[in-house]
Amino acid sequence: MALVPQNIAKPPTPAQSYNNPPIPAAQSYNNPPAPAQSYNNPPVPATQSYNNPPAPAAQNYNPAPIAAVQNYNPAPMLAAQNYNPAPLPAAQNYNPAPMLTAQNYNPALVPAAQSYNAPQAPGAQSYNAPQATGAQYYNKPTAGGRRGGDYYNRPLPKDGRRFSSTSDDSMLTNQILASDKSRARPYDVALLSLKHILQTVDVILSRVTQPDIHSTVTGALVTGAHADALEHEKASHAIMSGLPDNYDVPTSLFNAISCEIFCTWLSGEDANKTTMDILDIVQHYDWDEKVVLALGAFAVKDGEYWLVAHLYTTNPLAKAVGQLKQVQEILEHAGTSLKPKFDAYNNLVRAVLNVTKCIVQLHDLHHDPIMTTEAESAATTALIPTAVYWTIRSIVVAATQLLGITGMGPEHVTEAWELSSLAHKLETIHGHLKENLNRLLDIIKTKKEEQELSEIAYILESPHIDNTKPLRVLFYKDDQPALYDCYSKKRVDIDVLKRKVVILFLSDIDFINENEYMIVQQMYLEKRQNATRPESQYEVVWVPIVDTWTDAKYQQFEELRRSMEWFTVFHPSVVSKTVIRYMRKQDKWNYGKKPLLVVMDPQGKIVHTNAVHMMCVWGSIAFPFTSQRERLLWEEETWRIELLADSIDQNLITWITEGKYICLYGGEDIDWIRNFTKSAKNVAREAGIQLELLYVGKRNPKEKVVRNIMNVIQAEKLSHTLEWNLIWFFWMRLESMWQSKGHQMQSEAIRSGRLRTDNMKNDPVMQGIISMLSFGSSDRGWAVIGAGSSEMSKANGEHMHRSLSEYSLWNKRVDEIGFVRALNEYLTGVYKEAPHHCTSLILPATGLMPETVACAECGRLMERFTMFRCCTD
């Protein structure tokens, strides 16, 4: 049956389908599409068929009549022939061997067969490219170079099975895949400077991204658009200046493709036939090369026209050429009657450019050595051939539009809605490609980060001759000096830390009131005052860690380093995100919000992941600040007044040297303080001992309250008092004892297989620390009495005051067993007689948290609660 050709210039219908050439009725592209899942737009009414007059019977590819076959051809066809006029023999089918398992064209990464679209209505044109599972090996050896495209060619099933793709889609896909012979690439087919060609094409076609190119051409730019045009021109110059002056351009290929595009248009050949002919021209090139070659050939013609248009008013040669091309007439209509068509043309070219870039990016990713697994790239690999086909087909349509404007005049221009419909199809394809591109980029990024993380861990955890290499892993930026000496105010290299103990002070930039900062500051001041001592041979490097750096935070960083005397990074960027990730890992340094002091020895080995607590407890005695040194210090330690008081106050050193008894007490009840100090002094006189009293406040004290108490004590000469700025240090040091000792006991319990709580119950040092922290958590009074390295007595204020007040009841035991032992003996009886008591223990939320804690007074297990506290005083 003859098909009546229709005029393409008729008014647009609400929807238009871009279908392939007529095919047998059973496989027609013109069946109604599925409601919303087909890539095809709804077909035009039956009266708008674009088919040509029938060819002779021997060449008619469609022997059965069909009602309305839609051949996409934007211009009237003079003598078009259907693509593939004679039925192909079965032996010519691409990859005829049947496959066991087929996989439909799927944009998402899936292990099993999935359809690219939802189920289609019969005849709907789907963006499917059925693929065979097991044949999706992207990286295959190539002939004559690194490239090869047969990994895109997926054998299709021959057993008549049906997936969501229709049979006509399968036939088109077979034709597309059969056109590719890139794996059999001859040795005389040179590799292309693909990136250079694409960058050049991008400059030529970048005008389509401008807000109003036609106003630019005619010189009627508003101020804002003029600024944008200048910025665009500057960017284009930057791109071109980055390209080599000479690189290989396949001119003969460009000419062949241009001839195919522009010459066959005059003969009325349909877009599908032209597209397949172009694919035949570039059959030995890979898929990304195919589309770039087609786009390059088109860009040359597009650029020639717009170059004349731009120079028409200023260059005599351009004006002469423009007159012959009727540029003036076209430009007169560019902003009026032709504007919708120009806009549609630009939108289509923009969509072509976007899809091409995405195809090239995806192809590059598949050659990335990190992208090694078949499952990660299979789905995206299947997308590319069909995407290349539709991109080249869109180039053909855009070229006919350009030729219609510049060669035949405005009356031969394709309707804007037709180009818009094809642009929409490309945008859909681009969306799927971009989705897969982003997915693969995320996979590669994650793998690279994991690889970098492993490399960092290997270097930091391997033995070295010195610490230079590990430090360069931590601090590096473009082979420039990475550190800043805050004392001398100059940029320095890693070598200044070579073969020294290095303390890495990790914190954010809001640490100025943190205890860790005060500890480092105090120790570094002591180090500078005694620079020649062996225990002073270390350096501190502050490593600021901030999630997001802003100008305000960077300014704060610079202000902070001006107040320091140690080293820091020259710029926060010298610490990479991967290094920070290593520092945050729980099984590495476990950096959170609290500052850390990580110690690296002269050979670059990390010997302590947080030495802040041992430094707080022992100061420079803890040098070289290793975990081994911390363990040895605790093994040598006993619960004694020297450990508790250390050298916090100069008077303490004198009293210990003189062998005096020392009483440390605290609380916020001034009446109890008056009564207790009076009783203590009386007992000391009666017992004939030298007793010194020192008020040490409480944990987390309210400054106003404690200062008032200190003023009363000093005014009434009740006892000595610690300075206000040392009270916080006394209690912070106790907390550090808890953390440091607890960590050692935890490590020992893991090694021995015992419960950590069993160790705590039987350890007098840990029990003493818990008692002190319990006392400090209460507002009530408390006291500890001891002398030198001997045993100590401890009790809450009520029991201690009662025991001292009843000294006459136990004074005889002092001569027999000593003052402290006699006091402890009597306190045991007082505990038994006490009707009740309420003891609390507040521990810091970070660090060691035991499952159970025994009461410091009665030994029973304490109840466990969670407390949140806010104190602005």
C-alpha positions in Angstrom: 0.0 0.0 0.0 1.3 3.4 -0.9 1.9 5.9 1.9 0.9 9.5 1.3 3.7 11.9 2.1 2.8 14.9 4.3 4.1 18.4 4.6 6.3 18.8 7.6 5.4 22.5 7.9 1.9 21.8 9.3 1.1 23.3 12.7 2.4 21.3 15.6 0.2 18.8 17.3 0.2 18.5 21.1 2.7 15.7 21.0 5.2 14.4 18.4 7.1 11.1 18.3 10.6 10.8 16.9 10.4 7.3 15.4 12.7 5.3 13.2 12.0 4.4 9.6 9.2 2.1 8.7 9.6 -1.5 9.7 7.4 -4.6 9.4 4.0 -4.1 11.0 4.7 -6.5 13.8 7.7 -4.5 14.7 6.5 -1.0 14.0 8.0 2.0 15.9 4.6 3.6 15.6 2.7 1.7 18.2 1.2 3.8 21.0 3.7 4.4 23.8 3.3 3.5 27.4 1.6 6.2 29.5 4.7 7.7 31.1 7.6 5.3 30.9 8.6 5.5 27.3 11.4 7.7 26.0 9.1 8.4 23.0 6.7 11.2 22.9 3.1 10.4 21.9 2.7 10.0 18.1 1.0 12.6 15.9 -2.4 11.9 14.5 -2.5 9.5 11.7 -2.9 12.1 9.0 0.6 13.5 9.7 2.7 10.6 8.5 6.2 11.5 7.2 6.6 8.5 5.0 7.8 8.7 1.5 6.2 7.2 -1.6 6.7 3.4 -1.7 9.8 2.0 -3.1 9.7 -0.9 -5.6 8.3 -4.0 -4.2 11.7 -5.7 -4.1 13.1 -2.9 -1.9 10.1 -2.2 0.3 11.2 -3.0 3.8 7.5 -2.8 4.9 5.5 -5.2 2.7 2.4 -5.0 4.9 0.4 -1.8 4.9 0.3 0.1 8.1 -2.0 3.0 8.9 0.4 5.7 9.9 4.1 5.2 10.0 6.0 8.2 11.2 9.4 8.7 9.7 11.3 11.4 11.4 12.4 13.8 8.6 12.3 17.5 9.4 12.4 18.6 5.8 10.3 17.3 2.8 12.1 14.3 1.3 12.7 14.3 -2.4 13.6 10.7 -2.9 14.1 8.9 0.4 14.5 5.2 0.8 13.8 3.3 3.9 16.9 2.2 5.8 17.9 -1.3 5.0 15.5 -1.8 2.0 15.8 -5.5 1.8 15.2 -7.9 4.7 18.4 -9.1 6.2 19.1 -12.8 6.2 19.2 -14.4 9.5 22.9 -15.1 9.1 23.6 -11.4 9.2 22.1 -10.7 12.5 24.6 -9.3 15.0 26.0 -11.9 17.3 23.5 -14.7 16.3 24.6 -17.0 19.1 21.8 -17.2 21.7 22.7 -16.2 25.2 21.6 -18.0 28.3 20.8 -14.9 30.3 20.0 -11.5 28.9 20.1 -8.2 30.6 17.9 -5.4 29.5 19.3 -1.9 29.0 19.4 -0.5 32.6 20.7 2.9 33.7 21.1 1.9 37.3 23.6 -0.5 38.7 21.9 -3.9 39.0 23.3 -7.4 39.2 20.4 -9.1 37.5 18.5 -8.4 34.3 16.4 -5.2 34.7 14.6 -3.1 32.1 15.7 0.4 31.5 12.0 1.4 31.3 8.9 0.3 33.1 6.8 -2.1 31.0 5.8 -0.7 27.6 2.7 -0.8 25.7 3.0 -2.8 22.5 5.0 -0.9 20.0 6.2 1.8 22.4 9.7 3.0 21.5 11.8 2.3 24.6 15.3 3.5 25.4 16.2 -0.1 25.9 19.3 -1.9 24.7 19.0 -5.5 25.8 22.3 -6.8 27.0 23.6 -10.3 27.7 24.8 -11.0 31.2 28.3 -12.3 31.1 29.3 -10.4 28.0 29.7 -7.0 29.7 33.5 -6.9 30.0 34.3 -3.3 29.4 38.1 -3.5 29.4 39.1 -5.8 26.6 42.4 -5.8 24.7 42.4 -3.5 21.7 44.0 -3.8 18.4 46.4 -1.1 17.5 46.2 1.0 20.7 44.7 1.4 24.1 41.1 1.8 23.0 38.5 -0.8 22.0 34.7 -0.7 21.8 33.6 -4.3 21.6 32.9 -4.3 25.2 29.8 -2.3 24.4 28.6 -4.9 22.0 26.3 -7.1 24.0 24.9 -10.3 22.2 21.2 -10.3 22.1 18.9 -13.3 22.7 17.8 -15.3 19.6 15.2 -17.5 21.2 12.3 -15.1 20.7 12.0 -14.1 24.4 10.5 -10.7 25.1 11.7 -8.3 27.8 10.3 -4.8 28.4 12.0 -3.6 25.2 10.0 -4.2 22.1 11.4 -6.1 19.1 11.8 -3.0 17.1 14.0 -1.5 19.8 16.1 -4.7 19.8 16.5 -4.4 16.0 17.6 -0.8 16.3 20.0 -1.7 19.1 21.4 -4.6 17.0 22.0 -2.2 14.1 23.8 0.2 16.4 26.0 -2.4 18.0 26.7 -4.1 14.6 28.0 -0.8 13.3 30.8 -0.8 15.8 34.1 -2.4 14.7 36.4 -0.5 17.1 37.9 -3.7 18.4 39.1 -4.5 14.9 40.6 -1.1 14.6 43.3 -1.1 11.9 46.8 0.0 12.9 46.6 2.9 10.5 43.7 4.5 12.3 45.4 7.0 14.6 44.4 7.8 18.1 42.6 11.1 18.4 43.5 14.1 20.6 40.0 13.6 21.9 40.1 16.0 24.9 41.6 18.8 22.7 39.0 18.4 20.0 36.2 18.4 22.6 37.6 21.5 24.3 37.8 23.3 20.9 34.2 22.2 20.1 33.1 23.5 23.5 34.5 26.9 22.7 32.8 27.0 19.3 29.4 25.8 20.7 29.6 27.6 24.0 27.5 30.5 22.6 24.4 28.3 23.2 24.9 28.9 26.9 24.6 32.6 26.5 21.4 34.3 27.6 20.8 36.0 24.2 23.2 35.2 21.5 21.2 36.9 18.8 21.4 40.2 20.6 25.1 39.7 20.9 25.4 39.2 17.2 23.3 42.3 16.4 25.1 44.4 19.1 22.0 45.2 21.1 23.3 44.0 24.5 22.1 45.4 27.8 24.7 46.2 30.4 24.4 42.9 32.3 24.4 40.8 29.1 27.5 42.7 27.9 29.3 41.8 31.1 28.4 38.2 30.7 29.5 38.2 27.1 32.9 39.6 28.1 33.2 37.0 30.8 32.4 34.3 28.3 34.9 35.6 25.9 37.6 35.6 28.6 36.8 32.0 29.6 37.0 31.0 25.9 40.4 32.6 25.6 41.6 30.8 28.7 40.5 27.4 27.3 42.2 28.0 23.9 45.4 29.3 25.5 45.6 26.0 27.5 45.5 23.9 24.3 48.7 23.0 22.3 49.3 25.1 19.2 49.3 22.0 17.0 47.4 18.8 17.6 46.2 16.2 15.2 42.8 17.0 13.7 41.0 14.4 11.6 40.1 16.8 8.8 39.2 14.1 6.3 36.8 12.5 8.8 35.3 15.9 9.5 34.8 16.4 5.8 33.3 13.0 5.2 30.9 13.4 8.1 29.9 16.9 7.0 29.2 15.7 3.5 27.1 12.9 4.9 25.1 15.4 7.1 24.7 18.3 4.7 24.8 16.7 1.3 22.3 13.9 2.0 19.9 16.5 3.4 19.3 17.8 0.0 18.4 14.3 -1.2 15.8 14.0 1.4 17.4 11.1 3.3 15.9 10.5 6.7 17.8 11.2 10.0 18.1 7.5 11.0 19.7 6.5 7.6 22.1 9.4 7.9 23.0 8.6 11.5 23.7 4.9 10.6 25.8 6.1 7.7 27.9 8.3 10.0 28.3 5.4 12.4 29.6 3.4 9.5 32.1 6.2 8.7 33.5 6.1 12.3 33.0 2.3 12.7 36.7 1.8 13.8 36.6 4.4 16.5 35.4 4.0 20.1 32.0 5.2 21.2 33.3 8.4 22.8 35.4 9.1 19.7 32.4 8.5 17.4 30.2 11.2 19.0 33.1 13.7 19.4 33.9 13.3 15.7 30.3 13.9 14.6 30.0 16.8 16.9 33.3 18.3 15.7 32.2 18.1 12.0 29.0 19.9 13.0 30.8 22.5 15.1 33.0 23.5 12.2 29.9 24.4 10.1 28.1 26.0 13.0 31.2 28.0 13.9 31.7 29.2 10.3 28.3 30.7 10.2 28.4 32.4 13.6 31.9 33.7 12.9 30.6 35.5 9.8 27.6 36.7 11.7 29.8 38.1 14.5 32.2 39.9 12.1 29.6 41.0 9.6 29.5 44.6 10.6 33.2 45.1 11.3 35.2 42.9 8.8 34.9 43.6 5.0 35.6 39.9 4.1 33.0 38.7 6.6 30.5 41.3 5.2 31.1 40.1 1.6 30.6 36.4 2.6 27.6 37.4 4.7 25.9 39.1 1.9 26.2 36.0 -0.2 24.8 34.0 2.7 22.0 36.5 3.3 23.2 36.9 6.9 21.6 40.3 7.2 18.2 39.0 6.4 18.5 36.2 8.8 19.7 38.4 11.6 16.8 40.8 11.1 14.5 37.9 11.9 16.7 36.4 14.7 15.1 38.4 17.4 11.5 38.2 16.1 9.9 35.5 14.0 12.9 33.2 14.1 13.7 33.6 17.8 11.7 30.6 19.0 13.4 28.5 16.3 16.8 29.8 17.2 16.1 29.1 20.9 15.0 25.6 20.1 18.1 25.1 18.0 20.4 26.3 20.7 18.6 24.2 23.3 19.2 21.1 21.1 22.8 21.9 20.6 23.3 22.5 24.3 21.7 19.1 25.0 24.0 17.4 22.4 27.0 19.1 24.0 26.0 18.0 27.5 25.4 14.4 26.5 28.7 14.2 24.6 30.7 15.5 27.6 29.0 13.0 29.8 29.8 10.1 27.4 33.4 11.1 27.3 33.6 11.3 31.1 31.9 7.9 31.5 34.3 6.3 29.0 37.3 7.8 30.9 35.9 6.4 34.2 35.7 2.9 32.7 39.5 3.0 32.0 40.2 4.2 35.6 42.3 1.4 37.2 40.2 1.8 40.4 37.1 0.8 38.5 37.8 -2.9 38.5 34.6 -4.7 39.2 32.2 -5.7 36.4 29.1 -4.9 38.5 30.2 -1.2 39.0 30.3 -0.4 35.3 28.1 -2.8 33.5 24.9 -0.8 33.5 26.6 2.4 32.4 28.5 0.6 29.7 25.2 -0.5 28.2 23.9 3.0 28.1 26.5 4.5 25.9 26.0 3.0 22.5 22.3 4.0 22.3 23.1 7.4 23.8 25.7 7.9 21.1 23.2 7.0 18.4 20.6 9.6 19.6 23.2 12.2 20.1 24.5 11.8 16.5 20.9 11.7 15.3 20.2 15.0 17.1 23.4 16.5 15.5 21.9 15.5 12.1 18.6 17.2 12.9 20.4 20.3 14.2 22.5 20.4 11.1 19.4 20.3 8.9 18.0 23.2 10.9 21.2 25.2 10.4 21.2 24.4 6.7 17.5 25.3 6.5 18.2 28.7 8.0 21.4 29.6 6.2 20.9 27.7 2.9 17.2 27.6 2.1 15.8 30.6 4.0 13.4 30.9 7.0 10.5 29.2 5.2 12.4 25.9 5.2 13.1 26.0 8.9 11.9 23.0 11.0 9.2 23.9 13.5 10.6 24.7 17.0 8.5 22.2 18.8 10.1 19.3 16.8 13.6 20.3 18.0 12.4 20.9 21.5 10.9 17.4 21.6 14.3 15.9 20.5 16.1 18.1 23.0 13.8 16.8 25.7 14.7 13.2 24.7 18.4 14.0 25.0 17.9 15.7 28.4 16.3 12.5 29.6 19.2 10.5 28.3 21.6 13.0 29.9 19.8 12.6 33.2 20.4 8.9 33.2 24.0 9.2 32.1 24.7 11.9 34.8 23.1 9.7 37.4 25.4 6.9 36.5 28.4 9.2 36.2 27.8 10.6 39.7 27.4 7.0 41.0 30.7 5.9 39.5 32.4 9.1 40.7 31.3 8.4 44.2 32.6 4.8 43.9 35.9 6.0 42.6 36.1 8.7 45.3 35.4 6.3 48.1 37.9 3.7 46.7 40.6 6.4 46.4 39.9 7.6 49.9 40.1 4.1 51.2 43.3 3.5 49.3 44.8 6.8 50.6 43.7 5.9 54.1 45.4 2.5 53.8 48.6 4.2 52.6 48.6 6.7 55.4 48.0 3.9 58.0 50.8 1.9 56.5 53.4 4.7 56.7 52.3 5.8 60.2 52.3 2.3 61.5 55.6 1.1 59.9 59.1 1.5 61.4 61.3 4.2 60.0 64.8 5.5 60.5 63.5 8.9 61.5 60.2 10.8 61.7 60.5 12.8 58.5 58.4 10.6 56.2 55.5 10.2 58.7 55.4 13.9 59.3 55.3 14.6 55.6 52.3 12.3 55.3 50.5 14.3 58.0 51.6 17.8 56.7 52.1 18.4 53.0 51.1 21.1 50.5 52.6 21.4 47.1 56.1 20.5 48.3 56.2 23.8 50.2 57.3 24.3 53.9 54.2 23.0 55.8 54.8 24.3 59.3 54.9 27.7 61.1 57.1 28.5 64.0 54.9 30.6 66.3 57.9 31.7 68.4 60.0 33.1 65.6 57.0 33.9 63.4 58.2 32.3 60.3 57.4 29.4 57.9 59.6 26.3 58.4 60.0 22.9 57.0 59.4 19.5 58.5 63.1 19.0 59.0 63.0 21.2 62.2 61.3 18.3 63.9 63.6 15.6 62.6 64.5 12.9 65.2 62.7 14.7 68.0 59.8 13.6 70.1 56.8 15.4 68.6 53.5 16.0 70.4 50.6 16.6 68.0 48.1 18.8 69.7 44.8 18.1 67.9 41.9 20.4 68.6 39.4 22.8 67.0 39.9 26.5 67.2 37.7 27.1 70.3 40.1 25.4 72.8 41.4 28.5 74.6 39.6 27.5 77.8 40.2 23.8 77.5 42.3 22.1 80.2 44.4 20.4 77.6 45.5 23.7 76.2 46.5 25.0 79.7 48.5 21.8 80.3 50.4 22.2 77.1 51.0 25.8 77.7 52.4 25.2 81.2 54.6 22.3 80.1 56.0 24.3 77.2 56.8 27.2 79.4 58.7 24.9 81.7 60.5 23.4 78.7 61.7 26.8 77.5 62.9 27.7 81.0 64.9 24.4 81.2 65.8 23.9 77.5 68.9 21.8 78.1 67.2 19.1 80.3 66.8 15.7 78.6 63.0 15.8 79.4 62.7 19.1 77.5 63.8 17.5 74.1 60.4 17.5 72.5 58.3 19.9 70.3 54.6 20.6 70.1 52.7 21.0 66.8 49.1 22.4 67.0 46.9 20.7 64.4 43.6 22.7 64.0 40.7 20.5 62.9 37.6 22.2 61.7 34.8 20.7 59.6 34.2 23.7 57.5 36.7 26.6 57.2 35.3 30.1 56.8 37.1 33.5 56.6 36.1 34.2 60.2 37.5 30.9 61.4 40.7 31.3 59.4 41.2 34.8 61.0 40.6 33.2 64.4 43.3 30.6 63.6 45.8 33.3 62.7 45.0 35.2 66.0 45.5 32.0 68.0 48.9 31.1 66.6 50.1 34.6 67.3 49.6 33.9 71.0 51.5 30.5 70.9 55.1 29.7 71.3 55.2 26.2 69.7 54.7 25.1 66.1 51.5 24.8 64.0 50.6 24.3 60.4 51.3 27.1 58.0 47.8 26.8 56.6 44.9 24.4 57.6 45.0 22.9 54.0 48.3 21.2 54.6 46.3 18.6 56.6 44.3 16.7 54.1 40.7 15.4 54.6 42.0 11.8 54.4 44.5 12.5 57.2 41.8 14.0 59.4 39.6 11.0 58.6 42.5 8.8 59.9 42.7 10.9 63.0 39.0 10.5 63.7 38.8 6.7 63.2 38.0 5.0 66.4 40.6 2.3 66.0 43.3 4.8 65.2 43.5 8.1 67.1 39.8 8.4 67.9 39.7 12.2 67.8 36.3 13.6 68.6 35.6 17.0 70.2 38.0 16.9 73.1 41.6 17.9 72.3 44.2 15.1 72.0 47.9 15.0 72.5 49.3 12.3 70.2 53.0 11.5 70.7 55.3 10.5 67.9 58.8 9.3 68.8 62.0 10.3 66.9 61.6 7.3 64.6 58.1 8.4 63.5 56.2 5.8 65.6 53.0 6.8 67.4 53.8 5.8 71.0 50.7 7.3 72.6 47.3 8.4 71.1 46.5 10.7 74.1 49.2 11.6 76.5 47.3 14.5 78.0 46.4 12.6 81.2 49.9 11.3 82.0 51.3 14.8 81.3 48.7 16.3 83.6 49.5 13.8 86.4 53.3 13.7 86.2 54.4 16.6 84.0 57.8 16.4 82.5 58.6 13.3 84.5 56.4 11.4 82.0 58.9 12.1 79.2 59.1 10.6 76.5 55.4 10.3 77.0 54.9 6.7 75.8 52.3 4.3 76.8 55.0 2.1 78.2 56.3 4.9 80.4 52.8 5.6 81.7 52.4 1.9 82.6 55.8 1.9 84.5 54.9 5.1 86.4 51.6 3.5 87.7 53.3 0.3 88.6 55.7 2.2 90.9 52.9 4.4 92.4 51.0 4.0 95.7 48.2 5.9 97.3 50.0 8.6 99.2 49.9 12.3 99.8 52.7 13.0 97.3 50.7 11.5 94.5 47.6 13.4 95.6 49.2 16.8 96.1 52.4 16.6 94.1 53.9 20.0 93.7 50.7 22.0 93.1 51.7 24.4 95.9 55.3 25.2 96.9 54.3 24.8 100.6 53.4 21.1 100.0 57.0 20.3 98.9 58.4 21.9 102.1 55.9 20.2 104.3 56.6 16.8 102.8 60.3 17.3 103.1 59.9 18.3 106.8 57.9 15.1 107.5 54.7 17.0 108.5 51.2 15.6 108.4 49.1 17.2 105.7 45.4 17.6 105.7 43.6 18.4 102.4 40.0 19.4 102.9 37.2 21.0 100.9 33.5 21.8 100.6 31.4 24.9 100.6 30.0 24.8 104.2 31.9 27.6 106.0 30.4 26.5 109.4 31.7 23.0 109.0 35.1 24.4 107.9 35.4 26.5 111.1 34.5 23.6 113.4 36.7 21.1 111.5 39.8 23.2 111.4 39.5 24.0 115.1 39.1 20.3 116.0 42.0 19.3 113.8 44.4 21.8 115.3 43.4 20.6 118.8 44.0 17.0 118.0 47.4 17.8 116.5 48.5 19.5 119.7 47.2 16.6 121.8 48.8 14.0 119.6 52.1 15.9 119.3 52.2 15.9 115.6 52.8 18.7 113.1 49.7 19.1 111.0 49.3 21.6 108.1 45.8 22.2 106.7 45.2 23.2 103.0 41.8 24.1 101.6 41.4 22.8 98.0 37.8 23.7 97.2 35.7 21.2 95.2 35.2 20.0 91.6 33.6 22.4 89.2 33.4 25.1 91.8 31.3 28.2 91.7 33.9 30.9 91.6 32.0 33.4 93.7 31.1 31.0 96.4 34.6 29.5 96.7 36.3 32.9 96.6 34.2 34.1 99.5 35.1 30.9 101.5 38.8 31.5 100.8 38.5 35.1 101.9 36.9 33.9 105.2 39.6 31.2 105.8 42.4 33.7 105.2 40.8 36.4 107.2 40.2 34.1 110.2 43.5 32.3 109.7 41.7 28.9 109.7 44.2 27.3 107.4 46.2 27.6 104.1 44.3 27.8 100.8 45.3 26.9 97.3 45.3 29.8 94.9 42.1 30.0 92.9 43.8 29.2 89.6 45.3 26.0 91.1 42.0 24.7 92.5 40.8 23.7 89.0 44.1 22.1 88.3 44.0 20.0 91.5 40.6 18.5 90.5 41.5 18.2 86.8 44.6 16.3 87.8 42.4 13.9 89.8 40.2 13.3 86.8 43.3 12.7 84.7 44.4 10.1 87.3 41.1 8.4 86.8 41.4 8.4 83.0 45.1 7.4 83.0 44.9 4.7 85.7 41.7 3.4 84.3 43.1 3.0 80.8 46.1 1.1 82.2 43.8 -1.2 84.2 41.6 -1.7 81.2 44.6 -2.7 79.1 45.8 -5.1 81.8 42.3 -6.6 82.1 42.2 -7.3 78.4 45.6 -8.9 78.5 44.8 -11.1 81.5 41.2 -11.8 80.6 39.8 -10.5 83.9 37.0 -8.1 84.5 38.0 -4.5 84.8 35.7 -3.9 87.8 37.5 -6.6 89.7 40.7 -4.8 89.3 39.2 -1.5 90.5 37.8 -3.1 93.7 41.2 -4.5 94.6 43.3 -1.5 93.6 43.9 1.0 96.5 45.1 3.8 94.2 41.9 3.6 92.1 39.8 3.4 95.2 41.5 6.5 96.6 40.9 8.3 93.3 37.2 7.3 93.3 36.9 8.5 96.9 38.4 11.9 96.1 36.2 12.4 93.1 33.1 11.4 95.2 34.1 14.0 97.8 34.6 16.7 95.1 31.2 15.9 93.6 29.4 16.9 96.9 28.9 20.4 98.4 29.5 18.9 101.9 32.8 18.9 103.6 35.5 16.2 103.4 39.1 15.6 104.5 42.2 13.5 103.8 45.1 13.2 106.2 48.4 11.7 105.5 52.2 12.1 105.9 54.8 11.4 103.1 54.5 8.0 101.7 52.6 6.5 104.6 48.9 5.4 104.8 46.2 8.1 104.5 42.8 8.6 106.2 39.8 9.9 104.2 36.2 10.5 105.2 33.3 12.8 104.6 33.1 15.9 106.7 30.6 14.6 109.2 32.5 11.4 110.0 35.9 13.1 110.0 34.8 15.9 112.4 33.1 13.4 114.7 36.2 11.2 114.8 38.5 14.1 115.6 36.1 15.5 118.2 36.1 12.1 120.0 39.9 11.9 119.9 40.0 11.0 123.6 38.3 7.7 122.8 41.1 6.4 120.5 44.2 8.4 121.6 45.8 5.4 123.2 45.9 3.6 119.9 48.0 6.4 118.4 51.0 5.4 120.5 50.5 1.7 119.5 49.9 1.8 115.7 50.4 5.4 114.7 48.1 8.4 114.2 46.7 7.6 110.7 46.1 3.9 111.4 44.4 4.7 114.7 42.2 7.3 112.9 41.2 4.8 110.2 40.4 2.2 112.8 38.1 4.6 114.6 36.5 5.7 111.3 35.6 2.1 110.5 33.4 2.0 113.7 31.9 5.4 112.9 30.8 4.1 109.4 29.1 1.1 111.0 27.2 3.2 113.5 26.1 5.9 110.9 22.4 5.5 110.2 22.7 6.3 106.5 24.7 8.2 104.0 24.4 9.5 100.4 27.5 9.6 98.3 27.6 10.6 94.6 30.4 10.3 92.0 30.3 12.5 88.9 32.6 11.2 86.1 33.4 13.0 82.8 31.4 11.7 79.9 34.4 11.1 77.8 37.1 8.4 78.3 36.8 5.4 80.7 33.3 4.6 82.0 33.2 1.6 84.3 30.1 -0.7 84.5 30.0 -0.5 88.3 31.7 1.6 91.0 31.8 0.8 94.7 30.9 3.4 97.3 34.0 5.1 98.8 32.4 5.0 102.3 30.7 1.6 102.6 31.9 -0.4 99.7 28.5 -1.2 98.2 27.9 -0.9 94.5 26.5 2.5 93.6 23.5 3.2 91.4 24.2 4.5 88.0 22.5 7.6 86.5 23.1 9.9 83.6 23.3 13.6 84.4 23.3 16.7 82.2 24.6 19.9 83.8 24.6 23.6 82.9 26.4 26.0 85.1 27.0 29.6 83.9 28.5 30.8 87.2 
